[in-house]
Amino acid sequence: MSAKVNIIDVMYKGAAPALADVLARHVTMTFDAVATSIPHIKGGKLRPLAISGSRRVRALPEVPTVAESGYPKFDVAAWYGFWAPAGTSAEIVRKLNEEISQILAGPALAERMTGIGVELLGGSVESFAAFHKKEFERWTAFIRATGAKGQ
């Protein structure tokens, strides 16, 4: 919308069939996670245009962000979190957070994930809760402002 570009949205049942159609030249582009695209990028089958998040990824340092390409407010990045059922005791949540943070800090996992374009972040339960709240508010406002609807 900010670029005022009219793109026809083709709905797929997942990233794999969308990526297959780009590779087969049935569609001209896709938004995909670096982790699933990188083998095709490294193999010369895909050309990365831009990183949608706020920072370049270490696995593809030459690929600019959308923000660097002229849209400074553009920041759309996939992220994953660990969740426990509501009512899980604070003690168990903190213990799980400590264990997960320790795993994420391991050099072997960090090296492997960085190589496929995944940036590992750890942090406290509180920092993740604050991040999640901010993201929820951000995307709720976006949906209301644009009228976006799920398929």
C-alpha positions as CSV (number, residue, x, y, z in Angstrom):
1,M,0.0,0.0,0.0
2,S,2.7,2.5,0.9
3,A,4.4,1.9,-2.5
4,K,1.0,2.2,-4.3
5,V,1.8,-1.0,-6.2
6,N,-1.1,-3.1,-7.4
7,I,-0.1,-6.7,-6.7
8,I,-2.5,-9.6,-7.4
9,D,-2.6,-11.7,-4.3
10,V,-2.6,-15.4,-5.1
11,M,-3.6,-17.4,-2.1
12,Y,-1.7,-20.7,-1.5
13,K,-2.0,-23.4,1.1
14,G,1.4,-22.8,2.5
15,A,4.8,-21.5,1.5
16,A,6.0,-24.7,-0.3
17,P,3.4,-24.5,-3.2
18,A,3.9,-20.7,-3.5
19,L,7.7,-21.2,-3.7
20,A,7.3,-24.0,-6.2
21,D,5.2,-21.7,-8.5
22,V,7.8,-19.0,-8.3
23,L,10.5,-21.5,-9.2
24,A,8.3,-22.8,-12.1
25,R,7.7,-19.2,-13.2
26,H,3.9,-19.5,-12.8
27,V,4.0,-16.4,-10.6
28,T,6.6,-13.6,-10.5
29,M,7.3,-13.3,-6.7
30,T,6.5,-14.4,-3.2
31,F,7.1,-13.3,0.3
32,D,8.9,-16.2,2.0
33,A,11.0,-17.0,5.0
34,V,14.7,-16.8,4.4
35,A,15.1,-20.3,5.9
36,T,13.0,-21.9,3.1
37,S,14.3,-19.7,0.3
38,I,18.0,-19.8,1.0
39,P,18.8,-23.1,-0.6
40,H,17.3,-21.8,-3.8
41,I,19.0,-18.4,-3.5
42,K,22.4,-20.1,-2.9
43,G,21.7,-22.4,-5.8
44,G,21.0,-19.5,-8.2
45,K,17.3,-20.4,-8.7
46,L,15.9,-17.4,-6.8
47,R,16.9,-13.8,-6.6
48,P,16.2,-12.1,-3.3
49,L,14.8,-8.6,-3.7
50,A,14.7,-7.4,-0.2
51,I,14.5,-8.5,3.5
52,S,11.1,-7.5,5.0
53,G,12.4,-7.1,8.5
54,S,14.1,-4.1,10.0
55,R,17.6,-5.6,9.7
56,R,19.6,-7.4,7.1
57,V,20.1,-11.0,7.8
58,R,23.6,-12.4,8.4
59,A,23.1,-15.2,5.9
60,L,22.4,-12.8,3.1
61,P,24.3,-9.6,4.0
62,E,24.2,-8.2,0.5
63,V,20.4,-8.2,0.4
64,P,18.9,-4.8,1.5
65,T,15.8,-4.4,3.6
66,V,12.6,-2.9,2.2
67,A,13.3,0.1,4.5
68,E,16.7,0.6,2.9
69,S,15.0,0.4,-0.5
70,G,12.9,3.5,0.1
71,Y,10.1,2.5,2.5
72,P,11.5,3.4,6.0
73,K,8.5,2.3,8.0
74,F,8.3,-1.1,6.4
75,D,9.1,-3.8,9.0
76,V,7.4,-7.2,8.7
77,A,9.3,-10.1,10.2
78,A,8.2,-13.6,11.1
79,W,8.9,-14.5,14.7
80,Y,8.3,-17.5,16.8
81,G,7.8,-17.9,20.6
82,F,7.3,-20.6,23.1
83,W,4.0,-20.7,24.9
84,A,2.6,-22.6,27.8
85,P,-1.1,-23.2,28.7
86,A,-2.8,-20.4,30.7
87,G,-2.5,-21.1,34.4
88,T,1.0,-22.6,34.2
89,S,2.8,-21.6,37.4
90,A,5.2,-18.7,37.2
91,E,7.9,-21.1,38.6
92,I,7.5,-23.5,35.7
93,V,7.4,-20.7,33.2
94,R,10.6,-19.2,34.5
95,K,12.3,-22.6,34.5
96,L,11.2,-23.3,30.9
97,N,12.4,-19.8,29.9
98,E,15.8,-20.5,31.5
99,E,16.2,-23.8,29.7
100,I,15.1,-22.5,26.4
101,S,17.4,-19.4,26.7
102,Q,20.3,-21.7,27.5
103,I,19.6,-23.8,24.4
104,L,19.2,-20.7,22.2
105,A,22.6,-19.4,23.4
106,G,24.4,-22.6,22.4
107,P,27.0,-22.0,19.6
108,A,26.1,-25.0,17.5
109,L,22.4,-24.1,17.2
110,A,23.2,-20.4,16.7
111,E,25.6,-21.2,13.9
112,R,23.2,-23.6,12.2
113,M,20.3,-21.2,12.4
114,T,22.2,-18.1,11.3
115,G,23.3,-20.1,8.3
116,I,19.8,-20.5,7.1
117,G,18.8,-16.9,7.9
118,V,17.2,-17.4,11.3
119,E,18.2,-14.9,14.0
120,L,17.9,-16.4,17.5
121,L,16.8,-14.1,20.3
122,G,16.3,-14.9,23.9
123,G,15.1,-12.9,26.7
124,S,13.0,-12.8,29.8
125,V,9.4,-13.8,30.1
126,E,8.6,-10.2,30.7
127,S,10.4,-8.9,27.6
128,F,8.6,-11.5,25.4
129,A,5.2,-10.6,26.9
130,A,5.9,-6.9,26.2
131,F,7.1,-7.7,22.6
132,H,4.0,-9.8,22.0
133,K,1.7,-7.1,23.3
134,K,3.3,-4.5,21.1
135,E,3.0,-6.8,18.0
136,F,-0.6,-7.6,18.8
137,E,-1.5,-3.9,19.1
138,R,0.5,-3.1,15.9
139,W,-1.2,-5.7,13.7
140,T,-4.7,-5.1,15.2
141,A,-4.3,-1.4,14.2
142,F,-3.1,-2.4,10.7
143,I,-6.1,-4.7,10.2
144,R,-8.5,-2.0,11.3
145,A,-6.8,0.6,9.2
146,T,-6.7,-1.5,6.0
147,G,-9.8,-3.6,6.4
148,A,-7.6,-6.7,5.8
149,K,-9.5,-10.0,6.1
150,G,-8.3,-13.6,6.4
151,Q,-8.9,-16.1,3.7
